């Protein structure tokens, strides 16, 4: 349900000017019936010889009352069914009331009538219902009509039944003028006072309406903030029952904020501990869909405002109400754990780099000494010397492998600075292939398919691109079937946008390929599927590619093996 519609609905329907005026007119019609019924009924009941009140015959009173009832019923029916301008209707009703009073005054003794004060009813009603000029117009109409009644009295144009009253025959002109002056001035005074009162009432109503609108806007603002804030908020009462929840609770816990109110907090979220006073409270919370998440929460006492004047001797209704804020910190804790792991790896890397650097000197000494020994053993061809040469070859081979491992580790632990320049990709690839094929372990059965345009140039660090190519080629060769090795290297230049291009370099083989679950792991350090591998080659490749603001991905080649695709941006 729309909160704004709820807030503005009373102002649009119940308190609109037309509806307010309609309500006032209905009250005026009701008061008209009650007033005439009570006054005439009491006058008839109290009529006696000692307290004589001029009253017309009973048939006339009955006719007058019927006229009042019929006119009121007709006016009420018209008021409830018609949608026309209500101010004209209100003006006519006000004039009708004045005419009814004049008719009653005329038939109950004119200047001696006991019902002359009834003129104040339509005058005050006119001032309140039609605040600008209604009271003054009613006072003027009442004064003129009362003056007409007094004039008819002086001309002896009066109902015949009044002649039986002896004191009525004694009225003279001065007495009538006195009545006219006093009542006329009183009428206008009442009209002025009712107008002042009505004007102040209108100002008060306008101020109250502005206050209500401001309060509604403020309530809407608070409600909007409460619903839109990213932190989940729950309020609970003295019995730990949920009284309200915002929309963020639905995003965090899966429970709708319309379902939670009325439920006990610990039945819905049993892992929350509100008695813990720690600065950072965490808990494993079970969502509505069954997924467990890690949340951080805090609890504070809800200080509700209390009117001390109205509740001086009354205890607050909610002495232990609390507000609970909840945030999903699963991702935050995961990132914190990754950061701590990265810091540990960085520290281990710095220590390991120092150790690896210290290993290089002994390895160089071992390798050099072994090379001298094998040269001496080569001078003799005895079985004993052949055995020594074989052992020395093992020492040299393993020393070289360890030296390469240390070099790769140092490259990964302490990456080289990227020094970019323009160079030919084809020329760099030719140098890589020349170095690779010069290795005694390079198989003569290996077939290379090269599709690289000599015109392609790269803006990169040539030495690091050399490292990428040699690692990718040697990795592909290690998984190719023995005796039927096939490696395909191709490059393509594409325009990514109007002013941006890139070189796409692909290296594929005809090996067994890489399993789907291992395609992300192969770039992690020390992950390897090779018996003689260190697990640093592809990690170094990815590190260099990212240093060049490029990307690398692995898929399946057309020969069924692995396909490495490197995207290197051009300036």
C-alpha positions as CSV (number, residue, x, y, z in Angstrom):
1,X,0.0,0.0,0.0
2,X,1.3,3.4,-0.9
3,X,2.2,5.4,2.2
4,X,1.8,8.7,0.4
5,X,-1.8,7.8,-0.6
6,X,-2.6,7.0,3.0
7,X,-1.1,10.2,4.3
8,X,-2.8,12.5,1.7
9,X,-6.2,10.7,1.6
10,X,-7.7,12.5,4.6
11,X,-6.8,15.9,3.1
12,X,-8.2,15.0,-0.3
13,X,-11.6,13.7,0.9
14,X,-12.5,14.3,4.6
15,X,-11.2,17.9,5.0
16,X,-11.7,19.5,1.5
17,X,-13.4,22.9,1.6
18,X,-16.6,21.6,-0.1
19,X,-16.9,18.6,2.3
20,X,-16.2,20.9,5.3
21,X,-19.0,23.3,4.2
22,X,-21.4,20.5,3.5
23,X,-20.8,19.2,7.0
24,X,-21.4,22.6,8.5
25,X,-24.7,23.1,6.5
26,X,-26.0,19.7,7.7
27,X,-25.3,20.7,11.3
28,X,-27.1,24.0,10.7
29,X,-30.2,22.2,9.3
30,X,-30.2,19.8,12.2
31,X,-29.9,22.7,14.7
32,X,-32.8,24.5,12.9
33,X,-35.1,21.6,13.5
34,X,-34.0,21.1,17.1
35,X,-34.2,24.9,17.9
36,X,-37.7,25.5,16.6
37,X,-39.1,22.3,18.0
38,X,-37.7,22.9,21.5
39,X,-38.5,26.7,21.6
40,X,-42.1,26.3,20.5
41,X,-42.7,23.2,22.5
42,X,-41.4,24.9,25.7
43,X,-43.4,28.0,25.0
44,X,-46.6,26.1,24.6
45,X,-45.8,24.0,27.7
46,X,-45.1,27.1,29.9
47,X,-48.0,29.1,28.6
48,X,-50.1,30.3,31.6
49,X,-52.1,33.3,32.9
50,X,-49.3,34.5,35.1
51,X,-46.6,34.2,32.4
52,X,-48.4,35.0,29.2
53,X,-46.5,34.6,26.0
54,X,-47.9,35.8,22.7
55,X,-48.5,32.6,20.6
56,X,-50.5,32.1,17.5
57,X,-53.2,29.5,17.2
58,X,-52.1,25.9,17.5
59,X,-53.0,25.1,13.8
60,X,-50.6,27.9,12.8
61,X,-47.8,26.6,15.0
62,X,-48.3,23.1,13.6
63,X,-48.2,24.5,10.1
64,X,-45.1,26.5,10.9
65,X,-43.3,23.4,12.3
66,X,-44.3,21.3,9.3
67,X,-43.0,24.0,7.0
68,X,-39.7,24.0,8.9
69,X,-39.4,20.2,8.8
70,X,-40.3,20.0,5.1
71,X,-37.9,22.8,4.1
72,X,-35.1,21.2,6.1
73,X,-35.7,17.7,4.7
74,X,-35.8,19.1,1.2
75,X,-32.6,21.1,1.7
76,X,-30.8,18.2,3.2
77,X,-31.7,15.9,0.3
78,X,-30.6,18.5,-2.2
79,X,-27.4,19.1,-0.2
80,X,-26.5,15.4,-0.2
81,X,-27.3,14.7,-3.9
82,X,-26.3,17.9,-5.6
83,X,-22.7,18.7,-6.6
84,X,-23.3,22.3,-7.5
85,X,-21.8,25.4,-5.9
86,X,-22.4,25.0,-2.2
87,X,-21.8,28.7,-1.3
88,X,-25.0,29.8,-3.1
89,X,-26.9,27.1,-1.4
90,X,-25.5,28.2,2.0
91,X,-26.5,31.8,1.3
92,X,-30.1,30.8,0.4
93,X,-30.4,28.7,3.5
94,X,-29.2,31.6,5.7
95,X,-31.8,33.9,4.1
96,X,-34.4,31.2,4.6
97,X,-33.6,31.0,8.3
98,X,-34.0,34.8,8.6
99,X,-37.3,34.6,6.8
100,X,-38.5,31.9,9.2
101,X,-37.5,34.0,12.2
102,X,-39.3,37.0,10.7
103,X,-42.4,35.0,10.1
104,X,-42.4,33.7,13.7
105,X,-41.7,37.1,15.1
106,X,-44.5,38.7,13.0
107,X,-47.1,36.1,14.2
108,X,-45.9,36.2,17.9
109,X,-46.3,39.9,18.6
110,X,-43.9,41.8,16.3
111,X,-42.0,44.2,18.7
112,X,-43.3,42.3,21.7
113,X,-42.4,38.8,20.4
114,X,-40.3,36.6,22.7
115,X,-38.6,35.1,19.7
116,X,-36.8,38.2,18.4
117,X,-33.4,36.8,19.7
118,X,-33.7,34.0,17.2
119,X,-32.3,36.4,14.6
120,X,-28.9,35.8,16.2
121,X,-29.0,32.2,15.0
122,X,-28.8,32.9,11.2
123,X,-26.5,35.9,11.8
124,X,-23.9,33.9,13.7
125,X,-24.3,31.0,11.4
126,X,-23.8,33.2,8.4
127,X,-20.7,34.7,10.0
128,X,-19.2,31.2,10.6
129,X,-20.3,29.5,7.4
130,X,-19.7,32.4,5.1
131,X,-16.9,34.2,6.9
132,X,-16.2,37.1,4.6
133,X,-19.6,38.8,4.3
134,X,-22.1,36.2,5.4
135,X,-22.7,37.7,8.9
136,X,-23.0,41.3,7.7
137,X,-25.4,40.3,4.9
138,X,-27.5,38.3,7.4
139,X,-27.5,41.2,9.9
140,X,-28.6,43.6,7.2
141,X,-31.4,41.2,6.1
142,X,-32.5,40.6,9.7
143,X,-32.5,44.4,10.4
144,X,-34.6,45.2,7.3
145,X,-37.1,42.4,7.8
146,X,-37.4,43.3,11.5
147,X,-38.0,46.9,10.5
148,X,-40.6,45.8,8.0
149,X,-42.4,43.9,10.8
150,X,-42.3,47.0,13.0
151,X,-43.6,49.1,10.1
152,X,-46.5,46.7,9.6
153,X,-47.2,46.9,13.3
154,X,-47.4,50.7,13.2
155,X,-49.8,50.5,10.2
156,X,-51.9,48.0,12.2
157,X,-51.3,45.4,9.6
158,X,-51.1,42.5,12.1
159,X,-52.7,39.1,12.5
160,X,-56.3,39.4,13.9
161,X,-55.7,37.1,16.9
162,X,-53.1,39.6,18.4
163,X,-55.9,42.1,19.1
164,X,-57.0,40.1,22.1
165,X,-53.8,41.0,23.9
166,X,-54.4,44.4,25.6
167,X,-50.7,45.2,26.1
168,X,-50.1,44.7,22.3
169,X,-52.5,47.6,21.5
170,X,-50.4,50.1,23.5
171,X,-47.3,50.1,21.3
172,X,-46.3,53.5,19.9
173,X,-43.8,54.7,17.3
174,X,-41.1,55.6,19.7
175,X,-41.1,52.2,21.3
176,X,-40.9,50.6,17.8
177,X,-38.0,52.8,16.9
178,X,-36.2,51.9,20.1
179,X,-36.7,48.2,19.4
180,X,-35.4,48.7,15.9
181,X,-32.3,50.6,16.9
182,X,-31.3,48.4,19.7
183,X,-31.8,45.1,17.9
184,X,-30.4,46.5,14.6
185,X,-27.2,47.6,16.3
186,X,-27.1,44.3,18.2
187,X,-27.5,42.4,15.0
188,X,-24.5,44.1,13.3
189,X,-22.4,43.8,16.5
190,X,-23.1,40.0,16.5
191,X,-22.2,39.9,12.8
192,X,-18.9,41.7,13.3
193,X,-18.0,39.4,16.3
194,X,-18.9,36.3,14.4
195,X,-16.9,37.5,11.4
196,X,-13.8,38.1,13.6
197,X,-14.3,34.8,15.3
198,X,-14.7,33.0,11.9
199,X,-11.6,34.7,10.5
200,X,-9.5,33.6,13.5
201,X,-11.0,30.1,13.1
202,X,-10.0,30.0,9.5
203,X,-6.4,31.1,10.3
204,X,-6.2,28.5,13.0
205,X,-7.5,25.8,10.6
206,X,-5.0,26.9,7.9
207,X,-2.2,26.8,10.4
208,X,-3.3,23.4,11.6
209,X,-3.6,22.1,8.0
210,X,0.0,23.4,7.3
211,X,1.2,21.7,10.4
212,X,-0.5,18.4,9.5
213,X,0.9,18.6,6.0
214,X,4.4,19.3,7.3
215,X,4.0,16.4,9.8
216,X,2.8,14.1,7.0
217,X,5.8,15.1,4.8
218,X,8.2,14.6,7.7
219,X,6.6,11.2,8.5
220,X,6.9,10.3,4.8
221,X,10.5,11.3,4.8
222,X,11.3,9.3,7.9
223,X,9.4,6.3,6.4
224,X,11.3,6.7,3.1
225,X,14.7,6.8,4.9
226,X,13.6,3.8,7.1
227,X,12.7,1.8,4.0
228,X,15.5,2.8,1.7
229,X,18.5,2.6,4.0
230,X,20.9,-0.2,3.2
231,X,21.2,-1.4,6.8
232,X,18.5,-3.7,8.1
233,X,16.5,-2.2,11.0
234,X,14.2,-4.1,13.4
235,X,12.4,-2.7,16.4
236,X,11.3,-4.9,19.3
237,X,9.1,-4.4,22.3
238,X,9.4,-5.4,26.0
239,X,8.5,-9.0,25.1
240,X,11.1,-9.2,22.3
241,X,8.3,-9.2,19.7
242,X,9.2,-7.5,16.5
243,X,7.2,-4.3,16.0
244,X,8.6,-3.1,12.7
245,X,11.2,-3.9,10.0
246,X,12.5,-2.1,7.0
247,X,12.9,-3.3,3.4
248,X,16.7,-3.9,3.9
249,X,15.7,-6.8,6.2
250,X,14.0,-8.5,3.2
251,X,17.2,-8.2,1.2
252,X,19.4,-9.5,4.0
253,X,17.3,-12.2,5.6
254,X,14.7,-13.0,2.9
255,X,11.8,-12.3,5.4
256,X,9.2,-9.8,4.2
257,X,8.9,-6.8,6.5
258,X,5.1,-7.3,6.5
259,X,5.5,-10.8,7.9
260,X,7.9,-10.2,10.7
261,X,5.9,-7.8,13.0
262,X,4.3,-9.7,15.8
263,X,6.8,-12.6,15.8
264,X,9.3,-13.2,18.6
265,X,12.7,-12.2,17.5
266,X,14.6,-15.2,18.9
267,X,12.2,-17.6,17.2
268,X,13.0,-16.1,13.8
269,X,16.7,-15.4,14.4
270,X,17.8,-17.7,17.3
271,X,21.5,-17.0,16.8
272,X,21.3,-13.3,17.8
273,X,22.5,-12.5,21.3
274,X,21.2,-9.1,22.5
275,X,22.8,-9.5,25.9
276,X,26.3,-9.3,24.5
277,X,27.8,-5.9,25.0
278,X,30.7,-6.2,22.5
279,X,31.4,-3.4,20.1
280,X,31.2,-5.6,17.1
281,X,28.7,-8.5,17.3
282,X,28.6,-11.2,14.6
283,X,26.6,-14.3,14.1
284,X,25.7,-16.9,11.5
285,X,22.2,-16.2,10.4
286,X,19.9,-18.6,8.5
287,X,18.0,-16.9,5.7
288,X,14.4,-17.8,4.9
289,X,15.7,-19.7,1.8
290,X,18.0,-21.8,4.0
291,X,21.2,-20.1,3.0
292,X,23.5,-19.3,6.0
293,X,25.1,-15.9,5.9
294,X,27.4,-14.0,8.2
295,X,25.9,-10.8,9.7
296,X,27.1,-8.0,11.9
297,X,24.6,-6.5,14.3
298,X,24.2,-4.0,17.1
299,X,21.4,-3.4,19.6
300,X,20.5,-0.2,21.4
301,X,17.7,0.9,23.6
302,X,14.9,2.7,21.8
303,X,14.2,6.1,23.5
304,X,10.6,6.9,22.8
305,X,9.5,10.5,23.5
306,X,7.1,10.9,26.4
307,X,4.9,14.0,27.1
308,X,5.8,14.7,30.7
309,X,2.7,16.9,31.2
310,X,0.3,14.3,30.0
311,X,2.1,11.3,31.4
312,X,3.4,12.7,34.7
313,X,2.1,9.9,36.8
314,X,2.1,7.2,34.1
315,X,4.9,4.8,33.4
316,X,6.2,4.6,29.8
317,X,4.5,1.9,27.8
318,X,7.8,0.5,26.4
319,X,10.5,0.6,29.0
320,X,12.7,-2.0,27.3
321,X,12.0,-1.3,23.6
322,X,15.1,-1.8,21.5
323,X,16.3,-1.2,17.9
324,X,18.4,-3.8,16.1
325,X,20.6,-3.0,13.1
326,X,21.8,-5.9,10.9
327,X,24.3,-6.0,8.0
328,X,25.4,-8.8,5.8
329,X,29.2,-9.0,6.2
330,X,29.8,-12.3,4.4
331,X,31.6,-10.5,1.5
332,X,33.4,-8.2,3.9
333,X,34.8,-11.1,5.9
334,X,35.7,-12.9,2.7
335,X,37.7,-9.9,1.5
336,X,39.3,-9.4,4.9
337,X,40.4,-13.1,4.8
338,X,41.8,-12.6,1.3
339,X,43.7,-9.5,2.4
340,X,45.1,-11.4,5.4
341,X,46.1,-14.2,3.1
342,X,47.6,-11.8,0.6
343,X,49.6,-10.2,3.4
344,X,50.9,-13.6,4.5
345,X,51.8,-14.6,1.0
346,X,53.6,-11.2,0.5
347,X,55.6,-11.8,3.7
348,X,56.4,-15.3,2.7
349,X,57.3,-14.1,-0.8
350,X,59.8,-11.5,0.5
351,X,61.4,-14.1,2.8
352,X,61.5,-16.8,0.1
353,X,62.9,-14.3,-2.4
354,X,65.8,-13.7,0.0
355,X,66.3,-17.4,0.6
356,X,66.2,-18.1,-3.2
357,X,68.7,-15.4,-3.9
358,X,71.0,-17.0,-1.3
359,X,70.6,-20.4,-2.9
360,X,71.9,-19.1,-6.3
361,X,75.5,-18.7,-5.2
362,X,75.9,-22.3,-3.8
363,X,74.1,-23.7,-6.9
364,X,76.5,-21.8,-9.2
365,X,79.5,-23.3,-7.2
366,X,78.0,-26.8,-7.4
367,X,77.3,-26.5,-11.1
368,X,80.7,-25.1,-11.9
369,X,82.5,-27.8,-9.8
370,X,80.4,-30.5,-11.5
371,X,81.3,-29.1,-14.9
372,X,85.1,-29.3,-14.0
373,X,84.7,-32.9,-12.8
374,X,82.9,-34.1,-15.9
375,X,85.6,-32.6,-18.0
376,X,88.2,-34.6,-16.1
377,X,86.2,-37.8,-16.1
378,X,85.8,-37.4,-19.9
379,X,89.6,-38.1,-20.3
380,X,89.2,-41.7,-19.2
381,X,86.7,-44.3,-20.5
382,X,86.8,-46.9,-17.8
383,X,83.6,-48.3,-16.4
384,X,84.2,-46.4,-13.1
385,X,84.6,-43.1,-14.9
386,X,81.5,-43.7,-17.0
387,X,79.6,-44.2,-13.7
388,X,81.0,-41.0,-12.3
389,X,80.1,-39.1,-15.5
390,X,76.5,-40.3,-15.2
391,X,76.3,-39.1,-11.6
392,X,77.8,-35.8,-12.5
393,X,75.3,-35.4,-15.3
394,X,72.5,-35.9,-12.8
395,X,74.0,-33.2,-10.6
396,X,74.2,-30.8,-13.6
397,X,70.7,-31.5,-14.7
398,X,69.1,-31.1,-11.4
399,X,71.2,-28.0,-10.6
400,X,70.1,-26.4,-13.8
401,X,66.5,-27.3,-13.1
402,X,66.7,-25.9,-9.6
403,X,68.4,-22.8,-11.0
404,X,65.5,-22.3,-13.4
405,X,63.0,-22.8,-10.6
406,X,64.7,-20.2,-8.5
407,X,64.8,-17.8,-11.4
408,X,61.0,-18.3,-12.0
409,X,60.3,-17.8,-8.3
410,X,62.3,-14.6,-8.2
411,X,60.4,-13.3,-11.2
412,X,57.1,-14.1,-9.5
413,X,58.1,-12.8,-6.1
414,X,59.7,-9.6,-7.4
415,X,58.3,-8.7,-10.8
416,X,60.5,-6.7,-13.2
417,X,59.7,-3.2,-14.1
418,X,57.8,-2.9,-17.4
419,X,59.8,-0.9,-20.0
420,X,57.6,-0.5,-23.1
421,X,58.8,0.0,-26.7
422,X,57.6,-0.7,-30.2
423,X,58.9,-4.0,-31.6
424,X,57.9,-6.7,-34.1
425,X,55.9,-9.5,-32.7
426,X,57.0,-11.9,-35.5
427,X,60.7,-11.1,-34.8
428,X,60.2,-11.7,-31.1
429,X,58.5,-15.0,-31.8
430,X,61.3,-16.1,-34.2
431,X,63.8,-15.5,-31.4
432,X,61.7,-17.5,-28.9
433,X,61.5,-20.5,-31.4
434,X,65.2,-20.3,-32.1
435,X,66.1,-20.5,-28.4
436,X,63.5,-23.3,-27.8
437,X,64.6,-25.4,-30.7
438,X,68.3,-25.1,-29.7
439,X,67.4,-26.9,-26.5
440,X,68.6,-30.6,-26.7
441,X,65.3,-31.7,-25.2
442,X,63.2,-30.1,-28.1
443,X,61.7,-33.0,-30.1
444,X,62.4,-33.2,-33.8
445,X,58.9,-34.5,-34.3
446,X,57.2,-31.3,-33.2
447,X,55.2,-29.5,-35.9
448,X,54.7,-25.7,-35.6
449,X,51.9,-23.8,-37.4
450,X,52.7,-20.1,-37.4
451,X,50.2,-17.5,-38.5
452,X,51.6,-14.1,-37.4
453,X,51.7,-11.1,-39.8
454,X,55.2,-9.6,-39.9
455,X,53.5,-6.1,-39.9
456,X,52.1,-6.6,-36.3
457,X,53.9,-4.5,-33.8
458,X,53.5,-4.4,-30.0
459,X,53.9,-1.5,-27.5
460,X,55.2,-3.6,-24.6
461,X,58.3,-4.9,-22.8
462,X,60.0,-7.1,-25.3
463,X,61.8,-9.2,-22.7
464,X,58.6,-9.9,-20.8
465,X,56.7,-10.8,-24.0
466,X,59.6,-13.2,-24.8
467,X,59.0,-14.7,-21.3
468,X,55.2,-15.1,-22.0
469,X,55.8,-16.8,-25.4
470,X,58.5,-19.2,-24.1
471,X,56.4,-20.3,-21.1
472,X,53.3,-20.8,-23.2
473,X,55.2,-22.8,-25.9
474,X,57.0,-25.0,-23.4
475,X,53.8,-25.6,-21.5
476,X,52.0,-26.7,-24.7
477,X,54.9,-28.9,-25.6
478,X,54.8,-30.7,-22.2
479,X,51.3,-31.9,-22.8
480,X,51.5,-32.9,-26.5
481,X,51.5,-36.6,-27.3
482,X,55.1,-37.9,-27.7
483,X,56.2,-38.2,-31.3
484,X,53.2,-36.3,-32.7
485,X,53.6,-32.9,-31.1
486,X,51.6,-30.1,-32.8
487,X,51.6,-26.4,-31.7
488,X,49.7,-23.6,-33.4
489,X,50.7,-20.0,-32.8
490,X,48.6,-17.2,-34.4
491,X,48.0,-13.5,-33.9
492,X,45.4,-11.1,-35.0
493,X,44.9,-7.3,-34.6
494,X,41.4,-6.0,-33.8
495,X,39.9,-2.6,-33.3
496,X,38.1,-2.6,-29.9
497,X,36.8,0.9,-30.4
498,X,37.3,3.9,-32.6
499,X,40.7,4.8,-31.1
500,X,41.6,1.6,-29.4
501,X,43.1,-1.6,-30.8
502,X,44.5,-4.8,-29.4
503,X,46.7,-7.8,-30.4
504,X,45.1,-11.2,-29.8
505,X,47.8,-13.9,-29.4
506,X,46.8,-17.6,-29.3
507,X,48.8,-20.7,-28.5
508,X,47.1,-24.1,-28.9
509,X,48.2,-27.7,-28.8
510,X,46.9,-31.2,-29.5
511,X,47.3,-32.5,-26.0
512,X,44.6,-33.7,-23.6
513,X,43.4,-30.1,-22.8
514,X,42.6,-28.7,-19.4
515,X,39.6,-29.8,-17.3
516,X,36.9,-27.2,-16.7
517,X,37.4,-27.1,-13.0
518,X,41.1,-26.4,-13.3
519,X,41.0,-23.6,-15.8
520,X,41.1,-20.9,-13.1
521,X,43.5,-22.8,-10.8
522,X,46.3,-23.2,-13.4
523,X,47.2,-19.5,-13.0
524,X,47.6,-19.8,-9.3
525,X,51.2,-20.1,-8.0
526,X,52.6,-23.6,-7.3
527,X,49.6,-25.3,-9.1
528,X,51.0,-27.7,-11.7
529,X,50.0,-30.9,-13.5
530,X,53.6,-31.5,-14.8
531,X,55.9,-33.9,-12.9
532,X,58.9,-31.6,-13.4
533,X,56.9,-28.4,-13.2
534,X,57.2,-25.7,-10.6
535,X,53.7,-24.2,-10.9
536,X,55.1,-20.7,-11.5
537,X,55.2,-20.5,-15.3
538,X,51.6,-19.6,-16.0
539,X,51.4,-17.5,-12.8
540,X,54.3,-15.4,-14.2
541,X,52.5,-15.2,-17.6
542,X,49.3,-13.9,-16.0
543,X,51.3,-11.4,-13.9
544,X,53.1,-10.0,-16.9
545,X,49.8,-9.8,-19.0
546,X,48.1,-7.9,-16.2
547,X,51.1,-5.6,-15.9
548,X,50.4,-4.8,-19.6
549,X,46.7,-4.2,-18.8
550,X,45.8,-7.2,-20.8
551,X,43.8,-10.4,-20.1
552,X,44.5,-14.1,-20.6
553,X,42.0,-17.0,-20.8
554,X,42.2,-20.7,-21.5
555,X,39.9,-22.8,-23.6
556,X,39.9,-25.8,-26.0
557,X,41.9,-25.7,-29.2
558,X,40.7,-27.0,-32.6
559,X,43.1,-30.0,-32.1
560,X,41.4,-31.0,-28.8
561,X,44.1,-29.6,-26.5
562,X,44.5,-26.4,-24.6
563,X,44.2,-23.0,-26.2
564,X,45.7,-19.9,-24.4
565,X,44.4,-16.5,-25.6
566,X,46.2,-13.4,-24.6
567,X,44.7,-9.9,-25.3
568,X,47.3,-7.1,-25.3
569,X,46.0,-3.6,-25.8
570,X,47.6,-1.1,-28.2
571,X,48.0,2.6,-27.4
